[in-house]
Amino acid sequence: MSIEFTNDSPGVSDVPGFRVGAAGCDIRHKSTDRLDLTLVVADRPCAAAGVFTTNDVKAAPVRFCQQVLAVSADKIRGIVGNSGNANACTAAQGDDDAVAMAKLSAAAVGAPDDAFLVCSTGRIGELLPMAKVAEGIKVSASRLTRDAAEGVRSANAILTSDTRPKSVTARFVWEGKAVTIAGIAKGAGMIEPNMATLITLIFTDAEISSPDLQTMFQRVIARTFNCVSVDTDTSTSDTAIVLASGKAGKADMAALEHALFDVALSLTKQVARDGEGAEKLIEVCVDNARDYEQAKTVAKAIVNSPLVKTAVHGADPNWGRVAMAVGKCSQYTDIDQASVIIRFGTQEVYPRQIGADDLSALSTYMKGSDVRIHVDLNTGTDSATVWGCDLTAGYVRINADYTT
């Protein structure tokens, strides 16, 4: 079995059995030219699974989705999502507005009231302009289609400070039947999920029960979106949802999980590469660790270090900053600095002494768009890989001016 993988895809509209519509309804009070609401509708009830932020301050749509999935995970008909307003820290009115978004979406397509999930992203602490949202849902419902162009519009409608849409599709054949998995995502800042994710919407026509899908999705998220960090901040609105319509029939579970992982990993890297102000993707691999948790903790310490991130931005092969980040993980007494090996790309930089020619070559390597840092702990046999981005003046400027 092979998986056909398409990185530049319309996403949702690639999956048989789903239709999508998008609209610009001026949620940020800026312009109706900007798409800011999307509606995804399944032809039949779907199995659903979700993973959400662990931030104690949860947006109303997060709480709403958790409640719906607890009782109706096997009969979801669609998702409504908006950008420009997170509907977070909005008290009881925010809860009412999340419920209203679901009911308006359901009514627009003739689905039961409890059949829609909701996600919102954008400014915190402002009430949704519900009259505009209602109109956006109406317009999106009127545009529902499987057309690829509308799929692209849908991917754009959930963006905030992102510079580009993020989408991907994977397909494989099982017992003569094609199975499709596709996803879209947004995320550029306030990103270090920790058992949650950004706004990620994934769809498949495979048949799978909602409990099995939840278990599979959590495994996939743990090694993809939970391994991305832009700035160590966990959002109030982090949401990952997957819907499975069953239209393609049953599929091999291992193949389905592999394809789901491929989709999530592609979106993870797209998010990291598009971090606010980012110019480079950083991949940190830590191997020969005592266990996965040790490997991931050390890798996160490296990718989150402002000194490492700025060194990568400046194409400076300053391996001492990587060694410092490893040493910060002082809870692991089995890490011996004399046994640690550090590499930039494939070039060992510690403990091997590097000369002037090596430094020149490393600087050239680090001027590229992708920089890989590899650390061998020699405390065991497990490994973890995480993704992040460089720290630039652009990140400071974006976040200094975010609400103004």
N, C-alpha and C positions, 0 to 999 in steps of 0.2 A: 504494500500500500504506500502511495506517495501523496504528499500534500501539495496542491497547487496554491501558490502564495502570491497575492497581489497587494503590494504596498500602497500604490496610488489607485484607490478605488472610491466609488461613491459611498461605500459602507452599507448602510441600512438597505437601500434599494437593491443591493446584490442578492438579498436573501429571499427566496420564494416564500410567499405567504405573508409578507409585510408590505405595507404602504407607508409613505412618509409625506408630510407637508410642512412647510416652513413659512414664517411671516415676519415682517418687521413692524412692531407695534409701539415703538418709541418708549420702551420701559425705562431707559436712562434719561428721558427727556432731552434727547440730543437730536435724533433724526429718525424718521420712518424708513430711511434708506438702508439702515443697518438691520440685518436679520437678528432677531432676538427671541424667537419662540419656535419650537419644533414639536410636531405631533407624530408619533409612530404608532401605527395601528396594525394589529394582527387580524388575519381573516378568521381565526378561531381562538378559543382560550388557550393560553400558553402556561407551561410550567415556568416558574420564575425563581430567581435567587438573587440575593443582594448582600453586599458588604459595605459597611458605612463607617463614618468617622468615629474615632474614640475620644474626640474632644468632648469635654463635659458640657460645653456650650454647643448644642446641636440645633441646626436650623429646623424650622417647622416641617419642611418637606422630608427631612431625614426621619424625624419622629413619625410622620405620617406613613412613610413607606415601611418602616419597621412594624408598625401596627397592622398594615394591610397584609404584608407577607406572613405575619404570624397566623393569619386565619384564611387567607385566600391565595396562597402561593401557586395553586394549581389552576387558577382561572383568570389570569391576568390577560387583558386584551390590548393593553398599550401603555405608552409613557408620554407624558407631556413635560417638556423642559423649557426653561427660560434662562437667558443671561441678562446681566445688567442689574439684577437685584437678587440677593441671596435669600430673602425672606427669613432672615436670622435675627434673633434678639428683637422680635416683633410681638412678643406676648400672645395673648389669646387671639388677637386679630390675625396674627400670622398663621396660627393653627387653622382658623376658619378659612383663610384664603387658600391654604394648601388643599383643604377639603373641597373648596369651591372649584379650584382648578381641575381636580379629578372628576368632579361631577359634571362640569361644563364639557370636558373632553368626552366623557362617556355619553352624554346626551347628544353631542354633535355627531356621533357615529352609531348611535342606537345600542350602546353597550350598558350593562348593569353599572350602578353607581360605584360598586366596590371593585371595579375591574381595571382601574387605571392607577399607575404610579406617577409620582411627581418629583422632579428635581429642579432646583433653582441655584444659580450662581451669580455672584456679583457683589454689589455693595451690601454691607451689614448694617442693620439698624434702621432701615427704611421700609415702610409699608409698600407692598406691591400696588401699583396703579391698576386695580382690578378691572375697571372699565376697559382699559387698553388691553389687558390680558385676555378678557372675554372676547374682544374683537379679534385679537390675534389667534385665539383658538378657533373661532369661526372661520377666519380666512385660511388657516392651516388645514382645517377639515375639508374645505372646499377644494384644496389643492392636492389632496391625497392621491398618490400615484406610485408606481414602481419605476418611474423614469429616473435615469441616472443623474440628470441635472438637479432634480429635487433632492436626491440623496446628498449631493454636494452642498446644496443650500442648507440642508438639515445639519450637516457637520459644522457649517459656519455659524449657525444660529445659536450654538451653545458656547461660543468663544467669548472670552473677556479680554484680558491683556495678551492673549495668544497672538502670534503673528501669522499663523497659518492653520488651516483645518487639519485634523488628524483622523485618518481612516485606514482600514485594512480589511482584506477579505482572504479567507482560506477555504479551500475545497478539497475533499477527498471522495473516493468511490468505495462504497462498502456493499458487497453482494449485488453489484450492478446498479446501485443507486447513488447518485451524487448527493453529498451532504455539504452544506454551506454554513460557514460561520463568518460573520462580519461585525465590525465594531467601529464606533467613533468615540473620540475623547476630547476633553478640553483640560487644560492645566498649564500654567506657566509660573505661578508664584503661590506662596502659602502652601508649599508642598513638602511634607514628609508624613505620609499617611499613618504608619504604625497600626496595622490591622484595619485599614480602610483604603480609600483611594481618592481620586479626583472626581471628575464627572466622566464616567465611562459607561457607555451603553453598548451592549453586545447582543447579537441576535443570531439564532440558528434555526434551521428547519429540522434538526434531529429530534427524535423522540426520546425523552428521558424524564423520570419522575422529579418533582421539585425537591424532595429530600436528597436524592442522588446528585442533582444539579448543584444544590447548595454545598454539599461536601466537596464536589469536584471544583467548584468555583473558588472556595476558600483555599484549597491547595494551590490553585493557579495564582490567585492573588498574592499569596504568601511569598512567591518567588518571582513576581513581576512587579506589580504596582506597589507592593510593600517594600520593594527594594529600590525605589526611586526617591531622590531628595533634591530639591532645588535650594531650599533655604531653612530647613529644619522646622518650619511652622506647619502645624496641622490645622486644616480648615474646619470651619463649622459645618460645611456642606458636603464634604467628601462622600461620594456615592458611586458605587459600582453595581450595575444591574445587568443580568443576563436573562433573556427570554428564549424559550425553546418551544416552537409551535408543534413539532411532531409531524409536520407535513411530509418529510422525507422518510418517515418510518424509523425503526430502530437502527442504531449504528453501533459498531464496536466501541465500547467505552474507553478503551485505551487510545484508540485513534481519535475519538472525539476530544478527549482531554489534551492530547498532543496538539491538535488543531486549535483548541481554545487557548492553550498556552502560547502557541505561535502568534495568535492574534493579540493577546494581552501583552506579550513581550514587545511586539512591534509598536504598539501604542505607548508602552512604557518608554521606549527609546525616543519616540517622537515627542513625548512630553518633556523628557529630560533635555533633548536637543533644543527645544523651544522655550527653555526656562527664561524668565524675564531678563532681558538684556544679554542673554547667552550668545556666545560665539562658538563655543566648543562643547562637544559631548565628552564627558569623563566616564570611563568604565573602570571600576575597581574590582579586581578579582583577588580574593584571599583564599589560599588553599593550604592543604596539609595542616588544618586546624583540628582542635580537640573534638569539636562538634559544629553543626551548622550555626548554632546561635553564636558561638565564639567568632566564627568566620564572618558572619553578618555584622556583628557588633563592631569588629575592627574595621571592616570595609566601610561601614557608615561613618565611623570616626574620621576616616581618611577623606571620604567624599564630602563630608560636611565641614571640614576644616577651612576657614576663610583663607588661611595662609597657603594651603594646598591649592585651593580654587584660584587664588590670585596668581600663584606661580604658574599654573596651567595657562591662565589668561595671558601672562607675559612670556610664555614659551620658555620658562626658566626651569631647567631640570634640577630643582632644589630638593634632592631626595631626603635631606635632613628634616624637612617639614613632614614628609611621610613617616619617617622614623618617630618624630615627635607625636604624631597622631596615634601610631601604634602604642607608644608608651603611655598615652593618656588612659588606655584601657587597663588600669592598674588592678582592677578586680581579678584579672587573670594572672595568677602568680606563676603559671607554668610557661608563660611567654618569656623566653630568654633572648635578650638582644643579640647575644653572640650566635644564636641559631637562626635569626630572621634573615631572609633574603628579600631584597627590594629590586624591582625591575620597572623601567619605563619602556613600554612596548616589550620587546624581547631582550633589551639591553640590561644586564645586571649592573646596578649602581652601588649596591651595598650587600655584602661587605667588600666586594671587589673594588679596588681603587681604580678610578677612571681618569684617563688623561685628557689633554686638551682636545685631541681629535675626537674622542668619545663625546665630550661635552658639546662640541660643534654639531656632531651628528644628532645628538639627542635634542638639541635646541631646534634643529631643522624638523625632526620628527614632531616635536611638540607645537610647531607652528601649524600643524594640520588641524582639520576640523574634528578629528576623533583622537583622544588620548587615552591609552590604557595603562593603568598602574597595577602591577602584579606583586603581591606580597605572599611569601611562603613563610608560615609561622613555625613549621616543624614541631607541632604539638600533637598531631594526629593525622587523620586521613580525610576529613570533611572539607567542604569548600562552599563559598557563597560569592555571588557577583551582584554588585549594585551599580546604579547609574545616577549621574548628576551632571552638573554643568559648571563652567567657569563663572567667576564673580567679576562683574564689569561695572564701570561707571553707569552704564545704562540701567542696571538693576536698581541702583540708588535713585536715579532720576525718575524711573517709573513709579517707584513706591513713595518717593517724596511728594509726587504730584497726583497720587491716585484719585483722591476725592475732589480735586480742584481742577 
